[in-house]
Amino acid sequence: DDLIQLIKLAPQALSTRDKESHLFPFMVAATRRPYPKIEDIFLLLREEPSVIASLVMRVEVDTSLSYYERHLKKRLLDSQRESSLLKEREKKLTEENRKLKAQVASLQKDSTTQQRERTCHKCANKRSRTG
């Protein structure tokens, strides 16, 4: 058979993809028109079964990458939500801090005013006693 002779002459061709279609030889044989020869496909796979393993591994890698990408996107969205919540919390705390500072300033002002009034009353009491 011509195919067996070709395999003997160039066994490395069994694991070489077609330059245009990027298909392995067993895939090219499977797409033959009008009807592919199942015997040829089987022969090509039997002589170089590692091409199937490389396809399976490629699918597994692609699947794990898409899982990893989904996982990273989810983490990114979670981080963005958390960042948004933290920014809202920061705004609330900043406003609360501003109000508390205003209250402290008001209390300090009231305290200073009360101390002045006490001082003035003490001075007035001393003057009235001495006068």
Buried (B, 14 or more C-beta within 10 A) or exposed (E): EEBEEEBEEEEEEBEEEEEEEEEBBBBBBBEEEEEBEEEBBEBBBEBBEEBEEEEEEEEEEEEEEEEEEEEEEEEEEEEEEEEEEEEEEEEEEEEEEEEEEEEEEEEEEEEEEEEEEEEEEEEEEEEEEEE
